[in-house]
Amino acid sequence: MDGIHSNQSTKRKQQEYSLSHDSNLQNEAVAIAIMSPLTKKARNAAGCASSMPTTSRSPLMYSFDPLPNGHIRLLKLMPHRDKNAPIQCHILSHFLCDPDSGDGPHLYEALSYVWGSPAKPRFVSTEEGSLAITRNLHAALVRLRDCSFPRIIWADGICINQKDLQERGHQVQMMALIYAKAIRVIVWLEETLEGDTTTNSDKALEAIRIAAQNDMGPKEDSVTSPKRNEVNRAVSTLFQRPWFHRVWVRHGLFPKQA
């Protein structure tokens, strides 16, 4: 009897295992049937994603804070030894005092330049995001950047929120004071023009320096007659640069330290 009971128990366990195994196979089949379409879609999506070209994430753009009354922004141009390195800077708020207060110049340099093309393909980087600027302003900042020390500069393309018409109007009204209060006004005449050379520009600037010096003291005869026509042509070419045709320049609105 024990043997019969044992055989029956074994058969019953085998039947239970067989039923359980069949049930598991059915469940797996159902799972495969359900998951297969999803898996196929996921693979297709992954394939599409891998075939799409990668795009760089747009840089975080600088957001201007409103300027308090009587304030201007100043650009702290950070130094770098590599002239090809990206421009890095800090934008500061600075109180420009009442013009009637009689205090001396402030410790910043004001940049005067021509915008040129309105396109802004270049960028400067700040701790709060990037700011798009014109090609001409970027070239000026690259030349002005020191290899060891920061420079404090006012440049309208960065220091005025050009999209805020009200702020722009107020800042334009303050421009004469901004230039007057600067410790120095820097004039950027752009890169060398076609048909001009650095040597010609140097000759022209030297001739202008001598002419100004002669107005203030004994005359210096540094230009011989054979070269006078060459120098005159260099000066004429220099004065053809767009900066000399600005309204600010024509009306003599720049201070003496320019």
C-alpha positions as CSV (number, residue, x, y, z in Angstrom):
1,M,0.0,0.0,0.0
2,D,2.8,2.4,0.7
3,G,4.2,1.8,-2.7
4,I,0.9,2.5,-4.4
5,H,0.4,5.6,-2.3
6,S,3.9,6.8,-3.2
7,N,3.3,6.2,-7.0
8,Q,0.1,8.1,-6.9
9,S,1.7,11.0,-5.1
10,T,4.5,11.1,-7.6
11,K,2.1,11.1,-10.5
12,R,0.1,13.9,-8.9
13,K,3.2,16.0,-8.5
14,Q,4.2,15.4,-12.1
15,Q,0.8,16.4,-13.3
16,E,0.9,19.6,-11.1
17,Y,4.4,20.4,-12.5
18,S,3.2,19.8,-16.1
19,L,0.2,22.1,-15.6
20,S,2.4,24.7,-13.9
21,H,4.9,24.5,-16.7
22,D,2.2,24.7,-19.4
23,S,0.8,27.7,-17.6
24,N,4.2,29.4,-17.5
25,L,4.7,28.8,-21.2
26,Q,1.3,30.3,-21.9
27,N,2.1,33.4,-19.7
28,E,5.4,33.8,-21.5
29,A,3.7,33.5,-24.9
30,V,1.2,36.2,-23.8
31,A,3.9,38.4,-22.5
32,I,5.9,38.1,-25.7
33,A,2.8,38.8,-27.8
34,I,2.1,41.9,-25.7
35,M,5.7,43.2,-25.5
36,S,6.7,42.5,-29.1
37,P,4.9,45.5,-30.6
38,L,6.2,47.8,-27.9
39,T,9.7,46.5,-28.3
40,K,9.5,47.0,-32.0
41,K,8.3,50.5,-31.6
42,A,11.0,51.2,-29.1
43,R,13.7,49.8,-31.4
44,N,12.3,51.9,-34.3
45,A,12.3,55.0,-32.2
46,A,15.9,54.3,-31.0
47,G,16.9,53.8,-34.6
48,C,15.3,57.1,-35.7
49,A,17.0,58.9,-32.8
50,S,20.4,57.5,-33.6
51,S,20.0,58.5,-37.3
52,M,19.1,62.1,-36.4
53,P,21.9,64.6,-36.5
54,T,23.1,65.8,-33.1
55,T,22.6,69.5,-32.3
56,S,24.4,71.5,-29.7
57,R,22.3,73.0,-26.9
58,S,21.7,76.8,-27.3
59,P,23.8,78.8,-24.8
60,L,22.0,80.5,-21.9
61,M,21.6,84.1,-22.9
62,Y,22.3,87.0,-20.6
63,S,19.2,88.7,-19.1
64,F,19.4,92.4,-18.3
65,D,18.2,93.7,-15.0
66,P,16.6,97.2,-15.0
67,L,19.0,100.1,-14.3
68,P,18.3,102.4,-11.4
69,N,18.1,106.1,-12.1
70,G,21.4,107.7,-12.8
71,H,23.2,104.3,-13.3
72,I,25.1,102.8,-16.2
73,R,26.5,99.4,-16.8
74,L,30.2,98.8,-17.1
75,L,32.0,95.8,-18.6
76,K,34.8,94.2,-16.7
77,L,36.9,92.6,-19.4
78,M,38.8,89.6,-18.0
79,P,42.4,89.1,-19.1
80,H,43.7,86.2,-21.2
81,R,47.0,85.4,-22.7
82,D,45.5,83.7,-25.8
83,K,44.1,86.3,-28.2
84,N,41.9,83.6,-29.7
85,A,40.3,82.7,-26.4
86,P,36.6,83.4,-25.9
87,I,35.8,86.9,-24.4
88,Q,34.9,86.6,-20.7
89,C,33.5,89.5,-18.7
90,H,31.4,90.7,-15.8
91,I,28.7,93.3,-16.2
92,L,28.4,95.8,-13.4
93,S,26.0,98.5,-12.4
94,H,27.7,101.8,-11.7
95,F,26.2,105.1,-10.4
96,L,27.1,108.0,-12.6
97,C,26.8,111.1,-10.4
98,D,25.0,114.3,-11.1
99,P,26.8,116.3,-13.7
100,D,26.7,119.4,-11.5
101,S,28.4,117.7,-8.6
102,G,31.9,118.6,-9.9
103,D,33.6,115.3,-9.1
104,G,36.5,114.0,-11.3
105,P,36.6,111.2,-13.8
106,H,35.5,107.7,-13.0
107,L,37.8,104.8,-13.3
108,Y,36.5,103.3,-16.6
109,E,37.4,103.7,-20.2
110,A,34.7,104.6,-22.8
111,L,34.9,102.9,-26.1
112,S,33.8,104.7,-29.2
113,Y,33.4,102.6,-32.4
114,V,31.2,102.0,-35.4
115,W,28.7,99.2,-35.1
116,G,29.0,98.2,-38.8
117,S,26.7,95.4,-39.8
118,P,23.8,95.0,-37.3
119,A,24.2,91.3,-37.3
120,K,25.6,89.8,-34.0
121,P,27.5,86.7,-34.9
122,R,29.9,86.9,-32.0
123,F,29.4,86.3,-28.2
124,V,30.9,87.3,-24.9
125,S,30.5,85.1,-21.9
126,T,29.4,86.2,-18.4
127,E,28.6,84.3,-15.2
128,E,24.9,84.8,-16.0
129,G,24.9,83.8,-19.6
130,S,26.2,84.8,-23.1
131,L,25.5,88.0,-24.9
132,A,25.5,88.4,-28.7
133,I,27.6,91.3,-30.1
134,T,28.6,92.7,-33.5
135,R,31.7,91.5,-35.2
136,N,33.3,95.0,-34.9
137,L,32.8,95.3,-31.2
138,H,34.2,91.8,-30.7
139,A,37.3,92.7,-32.7
140,A,37.8,95.8,-30.5
141,L,37.5,93.8,-27.3
142,V,40.0,91.3,-28.5
143,R,42.5,94.1,-29.1
144,L,41.7,95.8,-25.8
145,R,41.9,92.6,-23.6
146,D,45.0,92.6,-21.5
147,C,47.0,89.4,-20.8
148,S,47.3,90.0,-17.1
149,F,44.8,92.6,-15.7
150,P,41.1,93.2,-16.2
151,R,39.9,96.4,-17.8
152,I,36.7,98.4,-17.0
153,I,35.1,99.5,-20.2
154,W,31.9,101.2,-21.2
155,A,30.6,100.0,-24.7
156,D,27.1,100.8,-25.7
157,G,26.6,97.4,-27.6
158,I,26.9,95.6,-24.2
159,C,26.2,98.2,-21.5
160,I,22.9,99.3,-22.9
161,N,20.0,96.9,-23.3
162,Q,19.3,97.6,-26.9
163,K,15.9,95.8,-26.8
164,D,14.6,98.1,-24.1
165,L,13.6,101.3,-26.0
166,Q,13.0,103.3,-22.8
167,E,16.3,102.5,-21.3
168,R,18.1,103.1,-24.6
169,G,16.6,106.5,-24.8
170,H,17.7,107.4,-21.3
171,Q,21.2,106.1,-21.8
172,V,21.6,108.0,-25.1
173,Q,20.7,111.2,-23.3
174,M,23.5,110.4,-20.8
175,M,26.2,109.6,-23.5
176,A,27.9,113.0,-23.4
177,L,28.2,112.6,-19.6
178,I,29.4,109.0,-19.9
179,Y,32.2,110.0,-22.2
180,A,33.0,113.1,-20.1
181,K,33.3,111.1,-16.9
182,A,35.5,108.4,-18.4
183,I,39.1,108.4,-17.4
184,R,39.9,107.8,-21.1
185,V,38.0,107.5,-24.4
186,I,39.3,104.8,-26.7
187,V,38.5,105.2,-30.4
188,W,38.4,102.0,-32.4
189,L,38.9,102.7,-36.1
190,E,38.1,99.1,-37.2
191,E,40.5,96.7,-38.9
192,T,42.6,97.8,-41.8
193,L,40.4,98.7,-44.8
194,E,40.9,97.3,-48.3
195,G,43.6,99.3,-50.1
196,D,45.0,100.5,-46.8
197,T,47.9,99.1,-44.7
198,T,49.0,99.3,-41.1
199,T,52.0,101.3,-42.2
200,N,49.8,103.9,-43.9
201,S,47.7,104.2,-40.8
202,D,50.8,104.6,-38.7
203,K,52.1,107.3,-41.0
204,A,48.8,109.2,-40.9
205,L,48.5,109.1,-37.1
206,E,52.1,110.2,-36.7
207,A,51.5,113.1,-39.1
208,I,48.4,114.1,-37.1
209,R,50.4,113.9,-33.8
210,I,53.0,116.2,-35.2
211,A,50.5,118.6,-36.5
212,A,48.8,118.8,-33.1
213,Q,52.2,119.3,-31.4
214,N,53.1,122.1,-33.8
215,D,49.9,123.9,-32.8
216,M,51.0,123.8,-29.2
217,G,54.7,124.6,-29.6
218,P,57.8,124.8,-31.8
219,K,57.2,123.3,-35.3
220,E,58.7,119.9,-36.0
221,D,59.7,119.4,-39.6
222,S,59.6,115.6,-39.8
223,V,58.2,115.2,-43.2
224,T,60.4,115.9,-46.2
225,S,58.9,117.3,-49.4
226,P,59.2,114.1,-51.4
227,K,57.2,112.1,-48.8
228,R,54.6,114.8,-48.1
229,N,52.2,113.7,-50.8
230,E,52.5,110.1,-49.5
231,V,51.7,111.2,-46.0
232,N,48.8,113.3,-47.2
233,R,47.3,110.3,-49.0
234,A,47.7,108.2,-45.9
235,V,45.9,110.9,-43.8
236,S,43.1,111.2,-46.4
237,T,42.6,107.4,-46.4
238,L,42.5,107.3,-42.6
239,F,39.7,110.0,-42.6
240,Q,37.7,107.8,-45.0
241,R,37.0,105.3,-42.2
242,P,33.4,105.3,-41.0
243,W,34.2,106.4,-37.5
244,F,35.0,109.9,-38.7
245,H,31.6,110.3,-40.3
246,R,29.7,109.7,-37.1
247,V,27.5,112.5,-35.8
248,W,29.2,112.5,-32.5
249,V,32.6,113.1,-34.1
250,R,31.4,115.8,-36.6
251,H,29.8,117.8,-33.8
252,G,32.8,117.6,-31.6
253,L,31.0,116.0,-28.6
254,F,34.0,114.0,-27.3
255,P,35.9,115.3,-24.3
256,K,39.5,116.3,-24.4
257,Q,40.8,112.9,-23.0
258,A,39.6,111.2,-26.2
